[in-house]
Amino acid sequence: MSVIIKYHIHREQPYQEYMKSVHGREALAGNPDSPLCVDCHGIHDIRPASEPRSHVHPANLRRTCGQANSHPGMPGKVASAKIHIGSDRKTSPVLFYIQRILLILVLILLAITILWFIPGFIRKRDLLKRRSS
């Protein structure tokens, strides 16, 4: 927590934010080349994104994201795209509702699948009982 206060990190849960990002999901999937927080934000010179010397200041994003080990030749428009997007209702309502709809659809399909298997399971159990008797 002291690093967050010391460097004025505006996110309450930076690790969770990272794990939701494209790079965090790649790291979670085991990709050894996925960038860590320090690859974009720096190590000993972490600064707020609003500060011009920050690695993640809008004017520096193309250079930060376009490093040889990241995305060389990245266009400025792509580099300025939001990396840490959340699916909360306030910051991204479309993503929030799409995620909720997909979750509901998955749960409905899971319920239908379970209900579809129950009669078959009961018939198979009854058939096995009859064979064993």
C-alpha positions as CSV (number, residue, x, y, z in Angstrom):
1,M,0.0,0.0,0.0
2,S,2.9,2.4,0.7
3,V,4.0,2.2,-3.0
4,I,0.5,3.2,-4.0
5,I,0.5,6.2,-1.7
6,K,4.2,7.1,-2.4
7,Y,3.7,7.2,-6.2
8,H,0.1,8.5,-6.2
9,I,-1.3,5.4,-8.0
10,H,-4.9,6.3,-8.7
11,R,-6.2,2.8,-8.8
12,E,-7.3,1.1,-5.6
13,Q,-6.3,-2.3,-6.7
14,P,-3.5,-2.1,-9.3
15,Y,-2.7,-5.8,-9.4
16,Q,-6.4,-6.7,-10.0
17,E,-6.5,-4.0,-12.8
18,Y,-3.4,-5.5,-14.4
19,M,-4.8,-9.0,-14.2
20,K,-8.0,-7.8,-16.1
21,S,-5.9,-6.2,-18.8
22,V,-4.8,-7.9,-22.1
23,H,-1.2,-8.2,-20.7
24,G,-2.4,-9.6,-17.4
25,R,-4.5,-12.2,-19.0
26,E,-1.5,-13.2,-21.2
27,A,0.6,-13.5,-18.0
28,L,-2.1,-15.6,-16.3
29,A,-2.2,-17.9,-19.3
30,G,1.6,-18.5,-18.8
31,N,3.0,-16.4,-21.6
32,P,6.6,-15.6,-20.4
33,D,6.8,-12.7,-22.8
34,S,3.8,-10.8,-21.5
35,P,4.8,-7.4,-20.0
36,L,4.7,-6.8,-16.3
37,C,3.7,-3.5,-14.7
38,V,7.3,-2.2,-14.6
39,D,7.7,-2.8,-18.4
40,C,5.2,0.0,-19.1
41,H,5.3,2.1,-15.9
42,G,9.0,2.0,-15.2
43,I,10.9,0.7,-12.1
44,H,12.5,3.6,-10.1
45,D,10.8,6.4,-12.0
46,I,7.1,5.6,-11.6
47,R,5.2,8.8,-12.1
48,P,1.5,9.7,-12.5
49,A,0.3,9.5,-16.1
50,S,-0.5,13.2,-16.1
51,E,3.2,14.0,-15.6
52,P,5.1,14.7,-18.9
53,R,8.1,12.6,-17.8
54,S,5.9,9.5,-17.1
55,H,6.4,6.5,-19.3
56,V,2.6,6.3,-19.6
57,H,2.0,10.0,-20.3
58,P,-0.1,10.2,-23.6
59,A,2.9,11.9,-25.4
60,N,5.2,9.0,-24.4
61,L,2.9,6.0,-25.0
62,R,4.0,5.4,-28.6
63,R,7.6,5.1,-27.4
64,T,6.7,3.0,-24.3
65,C,4.5,0.6,-26.2
66,G,6.7,0.5,-29.3
67,Q,9.7,-0.9,-27.5
68,A,11.6,-3.6,-29.5
69,N,10.4,-6.3,-27.0
70,S,6.8,-5.1,-27.1
71,H,5.1,-3.7,-30.2
72,P,7.7,-2.1,-32.4
73,G,6.3,0.4,-34.9
74,M,3.1,0.8,-33.1
75,P,0.9,3.6,-34.4
76,G,0.2,6.5,-32.0
77,K,-3.6,5.8,-32.2
78,V,-3.2,2.2,-31.1
79,A,-0.7,3.2,-28.4
80,S,-3.3,5.7,-27.0
81,A,-6.0,3.0,-26.6
82,K,-7.1,2.3,-23.1
83,I,-5.2,-0.7,-21.7
84,H,-6.7,-1.1,-18.2
85,I,-10.4,-1.3,-18.9
86,G,-12.8,-2.5,-16.3
87,S,-16.3,-3.8,-16.7
88,D,-17.9,-1.6,-14.2
89,R,-21.1,0.2,-15.0
90,K,-19.7,3.8,-14.7
91,T,-16.6,3.6,-16.8
92,S,-17.7,1.1,-19.4
93,P,-21.5,0.5,-19.5
94,V,-21.5,-1.3,-22.8
95,L,-18.8,-3.8,-21.7
96,F,-20.6,-4.1,-18.3
97,Y,-23.9,-5.1,-19.9
98,I,-22.4,-7.4,-22.5
99,Q,-20.5,-9.2,-19.8
100,R,-23.7,-9.6,-17.7
101,I,-25.7,-10.8,-20.7
102,L,-23.0,-13.4,-21.6
103,L,-22.8,-14.6,-18.0
104,I,-26.6,-15.0,-17.9
105,L,-26.6,-16.9,-21.2
106,V,-23.8,-19.3,-19.9
107,L,-25.8,-19.9,-16.7
108,I,-29.0,-20.6,-18.7
109,L,-27.2,-23.0,-21.0
110,L,-25.6,-24.8,-18.0
111,A,-29.0,-25.1,-16.4
112,I,-30.5,-26.5,-19.6
113,T,-27.7,-29.0,-20.0
114,I,-28.1,-30.2,-16.4
115,L,-31.8,-30.6,-16.8
116,W,-31.3,-32.4,-20.1
117,F,-28.9,-34.9,-18.5
118,I,-31.0,-35.7,-15.4
119,P,-33.7,-37.9,-17.2
120,G,-30.9,-39.7,-19.1
121,F,-29.0,-40.3,-15.9
122,I,-32.1,-41.7,-14.2
123,R,-32.9,-44.0,-17.1
124,K,-29.4,-45.3,-17.2
125,R,-29.4,-45.8,-13.4
126,D,-32.7,-47.7,-13.6
127,L,-31.4,-49.8,-16.5
128,L,-28.3,-50.8,-14.5
129,K,-30.5,-51.7,-11.5
130,R,-32.7,-53.9,-13.7
131,R,-29.6,-55.6,-15.2
132,S,-28.0,-56.3,-11.8
133,S,-31.2,-57.8,-10.3
